[in-house]
Amino acid sequence: QVQLVESGGGLVQAGGSLRLSCTVSGRIFSDSNLGWFRQAPGKEREFVAAISWVNTIKYADSVKGRFTISRDNAKNMVFLQMNNLKPEDTAVYYCAACDRSWCSVVTGSARSWEKYDSWGQGTQVTVSS
């Protein structure tokens, strides 16, 4: 019943920008914290950014200053604006949701993929040099 659907991935040159979108259904959106993760070939799933139900935000050091996470509770959506993209950003990007009582942005547990209950199908981001 719970569904997360990402969109907005694609091919972009280094220095370019993309905006990823994720629509969430089947859960109480206002009680959910949200995150973005990515996975490159041969690598483990990597934390990118998270946003809490009260808009507390954390970023991975590798994307800080370049990426912006946001949410629109009226539309049940979470976004990831990616600027100044680098080839090392190439990966499949996933949005994920967890209950705020279990997955805390403030304490840092929202950085762990194991804390998330629901995942999207992923969208490919490829950055060429």
C-alpha positions as a Python dict, from the first residue, in 0.01 Angstrom:
ca = {
    (1, 'Q'): (0, 0, 0),
    (2, 'V'): (288, 237, 78),
    (3, 'Q'): (439, 378, -239),
    (4, 'L'): (725, 616, -310),
    (5, 'V'): (788, 716, -670),
    (6, 'E'): (1097, 912, -776),
    (7, 'S'): (1142, 1114, -1091),
    (8, 'G'): (1381, 1368, -1238),
    (9, 'G'): (1696, 1165, -1296),
    (10, 'G'): (1890, 1179, -1617),
    (11, 'L'): (2220, 1255, -1787),
    (12, 'V'): (2391, 1586, -1718),
    (13, 'Q'): (2737, 1732, -1770),
    (14, 'A'): (2961, 1813, -1476),
    (15, 'G'): (2861, 2145, -1325),
    (16, 'G'): (2499, 2104, -1425),
    (17, 'S'): (2187, 2068, -1214),
    (18, 'L'): (1899, 1827, -1166),
    (19, 'R'): (1596, 1826, -938),
    (20, 'L'): (1468, 1494, -811),
    (21, 'S'): (1109, 1456, -693),
    (22, 'C'): (944, 1187, -484),
    (23, 'T'): (573, 1141, -425),
    (24, 'V'): (468, 946, -115),
    (25, 'S'): (135, 768, -68),
    (26, 'G'): (-9, 515, 175),
    (27, 'R'): (125, 667, 497),
    (28, 'I'): (71, 969, 718),
    (29, 'F'): (307, 1210, 552),
    (30, 'S'): (322, 1461, 838),
    (31, 'D'): (444, 1188, 1079),
    (32, 'S'): (722, 1080, 845),
    (33, 'N'): (1084, 1180, 818),
    (34, 'L'): (1224, 1159, 466),
    (35, 'G'): (1562, 1084, 319),
    (36, 'W'): (1757, 1054, -2),
    (37, 'F'): (2017, 782, -52),
    (38, 'R'): (2227, 682, -349),
    (39, 'Q'): (2406, 371, -466),
    (40, 'A'): (2679, 353, -727),
    (41, 'P'): (2789, 26, -893),
    (42, 'G'): (3001, -181, -657),
    (43, 'K'): (2937, 47, -360),
    (44, 'E'): (2711, 36, -57),
    (45, 'R'): (2403, 251, -25),
    (46, 'E'): (2512, 600, 83),
    (47, 'F'): (2327, 865, 281),
    (48, 'V'): (2271, 1191, 94),
    (49, 'A'): (2023, 1405, 290),
    (50, 'A'): (1733, 1384, 534),
    (51, 'I'): (1453, 1614, 644),
    (52, 'S'): (1234, 1573, 951),
    (53, 'W'): (866, 1638, 1003),
    (54, 'V'): (955, 1983, 1143),
    (55, 'N'): (1208, 2055, 866),
    (56, 'T'): (1530, 1976, 1049),
    (57, 'I'): (1784, 1893, 776),
    (58, 'K'): (2109, 1698, 760),
    (59, 'Y'): (2341, 1649, 463),
    (60, 'A'): (2627, 1420, 386),
    (61, 'D'): (2955, 1611, 381),
    (62, 'S'): (3008, 1516, 18),
    (63, 'V'): (2700, 1709, -97),
    (64, 'K'): (2684, 1992, 156),
    (65, 'G'): (2662, 2328, -17),
    (66, 'R'): (2558, 2171, -348),
    (67, 'F'): (2237, 1979, -273),
    (68, 'T'): (1917, 2101, -107),
    (69, 'I'): (1644, 1879, 36),
    (70, 'S'): (1291, 2011, 86),
    (71, 'R'): (939, 1881, 140),
    (72, 'D'): (589, 1992, 53),
    (73, 'N'): (343, 1845, 301),
    (74, 'A'): (40, 1966, 106),
    (75, 'K'): (155, 1761, -194),
    (76, 'N'): (310, 1467, -4),
    (77, 'M'): (636, 1524, -186),
    (78, 'V'): (1007, 1549, -108),
    (79, 'F'): (1264, 1704, -341),
    (80, 'L'): (1638, 1702, -390),
    (81, 'Q'): (1783, 1995, -580),
    (82, 'M'): (2131, 1902, -703),
    (83, 'N'): (2362, 2178, -824),
    (84, 'N'): (2724, 2175, -941),
    (85, 'L'): (2705, 1804, -1011),
    (86, 'K'): (3024, 1601, -1023),
    (87, 'P'): (3099, 1267, -1192),
    (88, 'E'): (3126, 1108, -847),
    (89, 'D'): (2758, 1192, -792),
    (90, 'T'): (2667, 930, -1053),
    (91, 'A'): (2441, 672, -887),
    (92, 'V'): (2088, 545, -855),
    (93, 'Y'): (1909, 782, -618),
    (94, 'Y'): (1638, 655, -383),
    (95, 'C'): (1389, 839, -167),
    (96, 'A'): (1282, 678, 158),
    (97, 'A'): (1044, 737, 448),
    (98, 'C'): (1046, 640, 814),
    (99, 'D'): (834, 713, 1119),
    (100, 'R'): (962, 1010, 1316),
    (101, 'S'): (967, 808, 1641),
    (102, 'W'): (1210, 555, 1491),
    (103, 'C'): (1416, 757, 1245),
    (104, 'S'): (1556, 1074, 1399),
    (105, 'V'): (1719, 1352, 1200),
    (106, 'V'): (1821, 1531, 1521),
    (107, 'T'): (2005, 1235, 1676),
    (108, 'G'): (2146, 1116, 1345),
    (109, 'S'): (1974, 780, 1308),
    (110, 'A'): (1810, 906, 988),
    (111, 'R'): (2154, 873, 825),
    (112, 'S'): (2121, 492, 843),
    (113, 'W'): (1932, 321, 562),
    (114, 'E'): (1826, 42, 801),
    (115, 'K'): (1596, 287, 982),
    (116, 'Y'): (1371, 349, 682),
    (117, 'D'): (1048, 156, 630),
    (118, 'S'): (959, 247, 272),
    (119, 'W'): (1164, 300, -42),
    (120, 'G'): (1112, 421, -394),
    (121, 'Q'): (1221, 235, -705),
    (122, 'G'): (1518, 463, -770),
    (123, 'T'): (1609, 704, -1047),
    (124, 'Q'): (1939, 704, -1235),
    (125, 'V'): (2160, 1013, -1223),
    (126, 'T'): (2460, 1013, -1455),
    (127, 'V'): (2709, 1300, -1456),
    (128, 'S'): (2952, 1308, -1746),
    (129, 'S'): (3294, 1475, -1743),
}
